[in-house]
């Protein structure tokens, strides 16, 4: 039986347009301390839900929390490597919220930071191996990568924007001797996790006569790792102001907040 080609392709187009992930974006944003990473929540589609793993890391958005535009769950900030619980507690809470339809009403979901989040996942692996609080060994990385990759694939399929905030790490290419700066994860996770994201931005600052300005590096340089799919074809400047809604608008994406 011959296919109705136009109908088949039309249905594919509709499926693509209606897919929640097609109409949202995900980003891994990394950089040193004091470069505005957590503060970007102010510029995201509201309401913003932050799952915080960095102790005290969300104090910069306290005023937004009081306004009711940003919501913070900081129960995952306290972790005991000898008796780890942060990742498992987060996993249970995340799936509870997902099953309850929370993310249908959330504009942006942020994990702050992915560095400590991935460390909490490694603690789970070490505990299962009976070496809690110890140094990760070679065979600990694969199960941790699987755990995190499955979690990231799940959260990047949510019907909202997703951002993982990360600290920076300096690495050396042994073959060329060149130095690179990228997201900070344990071991080989720093190579595997970034490929799961559409956008990778490096948060940085520039001091001017009028004060300190905050930017995203959206394209890789010889030193810093970055990339953009939203800003394809030169749509984004190499350095863009740290404003998520402005970038979404530039890329032709929806910038409207959601209503609860």
C-alpha positions in Angstrom: 0.0 0.0 0.0 1.4 3.3 -1.1 1.9 6.0 1.5 0.3 9.4 1.4 3.7 11.2 1.5 2.3 14.7 2.0 0.2 13.5 4.9 3.1 11.6 6.5 5.4 14.6 6.3 2.7 16.9 7.5 2.1 14.7 10.6 5.8 14.7 11.3 5.8 18.5 11.1 2.9 18.7 13.6 4.6 16.3 15.9 7.8 18.3 15.9 6.0 21.6 16.5 3.8 20.2 19.3 6.7 18.5 21.1 7.4 20.2 24.4 11.2 19.9 24.0 11.0 21.6 20.6 9.3 24.6 22.1 11.7 24.9 25.1 15.4 25.1 25.6 18.0 23.6 27.8 21.4 25.0 28.8 24.5 24.2 30.8 25.9 27.4 32.1 29.3 27.4 33.8 31.9 29.8 35.1 33.8 31.0 38.1 32.3 32.4 41.3 30.8 35.9 41.1 29.9 35.8 37.4 26.1 36.0 37.8 25.3 32.3 37.2 22.6 31.9 39.9 21.3 35.5 39.3 20.2 34.5 35.7 17.1 33.1 37.3 15.8 36.8 37.3 15.9 36.8 33.5 14.3 33.3 32.9 10.7 32.5 32.1 8.7 32.5 35.3 8.0 30.9 37.6 11.4 29.5 38.2 12.1 26.5 40.4 15.6 26.0 41.7 16.8 22.7 43.2 19.8 23.9 45.2 22.8 21.7 46.0 25.3 24.5 46.7 25.1 25.7 50.4 23.8 29.2 50.4 24.1 29.5 46.7 20.7 31.0 46.1 20.9 34.0 48.5 21.4 36.3 45.5 17.8 35.7 44.4 16.2 36.0 47.8 14.2 39.1 46.8 12.7 37.1 43.8 11.8 34.3 46.2 10.0 36.8 48.4 8.1 38.1 45.3 7.0 34.6 44.5 8.6 34.5 41.0 11.5 32.2 42.0 11.0 29.1 44.3 14.0 27.4 45.9 14.2 23.9 47.4 17.4 23.9 49.4 16.9 20.6 51.2 19.6 19.0 49.0 22.4 21.4 50.2 23.4 19.3 53.2 25.2 16.2 52.3 27.2 13.8 54.4 29.6 11.8 52.2 29.7 9.0 54.8 25.9 8.7 54.8 24.8 10.3 51.5 21.2 11.1 50.9 21.0 14.3 48.8 20.8 12.6 45.4 18.3 10.0 46.3 16.1 12.6 48.1 16.3 14.8 45.1 15.4 11.9 42.8 12.3 11.1 44.8 11.2 14.7 45.0 11.8 15.3 41.3 9.7 12.4 40.2 7.0 13.3 42.7 6.8 16.8 41.1 6.9 15.4 37.6 4.1 12.9 38.2 2.0 15.7 39.9 2.3 18.0 36.8 4.4 20.6 38.5 6.7 21.2 35.4 3.7 21.9 33.2 3.3 25.1 35.3 7.0 25.9 35.7 8.7 28.3 33.2 12.2 27.3 34.1 13.7 24.5 36.1 17.3 25.1 37.4 19.7 22.7 39.2 22.3 24.7 41.1 24.9 23.4 40.9 25.4 20.5 38.6 28.9 20.2 40.0 27.6 19.3 43.5 24.6 17.4 42.1 27.0 15.1 40.2 29.1 14.8 43.3 26.0 13.7 45.2 25.4 11.0 42.5 29.0 9.8 42.9 28.4 9.5 46.6 25.5 7.1 45.8 27.9 4.9 43.8 30.6 4.9 46.4 28.1 3.9 49.1 26.8 1.0 47.0 30.5 -0.1 46.6 31.0 0.1 50.4 33.5 2.9 50.1 31.5 5.9 51.1 33.6 9.0 51.8 36.4 7.5 49.8 38.1 8.6 46.5 36.3 7.5 43.3 38.0 4.6 41.4 38.0 3.9 37.7 35.0 1.5 37.9 32.9 4.1 39.8 32.5 6.5 36.9 30.4 4.3 34.5 27.5 3.7 37.0 27.6 7.4 38.0 27.6 8.5 34.3 24.6 6.2 33.6 22.8 7.6 36.7 23.3 11.2 35.6 22.8 10.7 31.9 19.4 9.1 32.6 18.5 11.9 34.9 19.5 14.6 32.4 17.7 12.9 29.5 14.6 12.9 31.7 14.8 16.6 32.8 15.6 17.9 29.3 12.4 16.3 28.1 10.3 18.4 30.6 7.7 20.8 29.2 9.7 23.8 30.5 13.1 25.4 30.1 15.9 23.6 31.9 19.2 25.1 33.1 22.1 23.3 34.8 24.5 25.7 36.6 28.0 24.5 37.0 31.4 25.6 38.3 34.4 25.8 36.0 37.4 23.4 35.6 40.7 23.9 33.9 41.9 20.9 31.9 45.0 20.1 29.8 45.1 18.3 26.4 47.9 15.9 26.9 48.5 15.6 23.1 48.8 19.3 22.3 49.6 20.7 25.8 46.9 23.3 25.4 44.8 24.4 28.3 41.0 24.4 28.2 38.3 25.7 30.6 35.0 23.7 30.8 32.3 22.6 33.2 33.5 21.1 36.5 32.4 17.5 36.9 34.1 14.5 38.5 36.4 12.6 36.2 35.1 11.7 32.7 31.7 13.2 33.5 33.0 16.5 32.3 33.2 15.1 28.7 30.0 13.1 28.7 27.5 15.5 30.3 27.9 18.6 28.1 27.0 16.7 24.9 23.5 16.2 26.3 22.7 20.0 26.2 21.7 22.3 23.3 23.3 25.4 24.8 26.7 25.6 26.7 27.5 29.1 27.9 30.5 30.4 29.8 29.5 33.1 32.3 32.0 35.9 32.6 32.3 39.6 33.5 33.8 42.7 31.9 34.8 45.7 33.9 33.9 49.0 32.3 33.9 52.7 33.4 30.2 52.3 34.4 30.8 49.1 36.5 30.9 45.4 36.0 28.9 43.9 33.1 27.8 40.2 33.0 28.0 38.2 29.7 27.6 34.7 28.3 30.3 33.4 25.9 28.2 31.6 23.4 30.9 30.2 21.1 34.1 28.3 21.8 37.4 30.1 21.9 40.9 28.6 22.1 40.5 28.4 25.9 36.8 28.3 26.8 34.3 25.7 25.8 30.9 27.0 24.6 28.3 26.5 21.9 24.9 27.6 20.8 22.2 26.0 18.6 19.6 28.7 19.3 22.0 31.3 18.0 23.0 29.4 14.8 24.1 31.3 11.7 25.5 34.2 13.7 22.2 35.0 15.3 23.9 35.4 18.7 27.0 37.6 19.3 30.0 35.8 20.7 29.4 37.7 23.9 25.8 38.2 24.9 24.3 39.9 27.9 23.2 37.5 30.6 19.5 37.7 29.8 17.8 34.4 29.0 14.5 35.9 27.8 16.4 38.3 25.5 18.2 35.3 23.9 15.0 33.4 23.5 13.4 36.3 21.8 16.4 36.7 19.5 16.0 33.0 18.6 12.3 33.3 17.9 11.3 31.3 21.0 8.4 32.0 23.4 9.3 34.3 26.2 6.0 34.4 28.1 5.8 33.5 31.7 3.5 30.7 32.8 0.6 31.2 35.2 0.0 29.0 38.2 
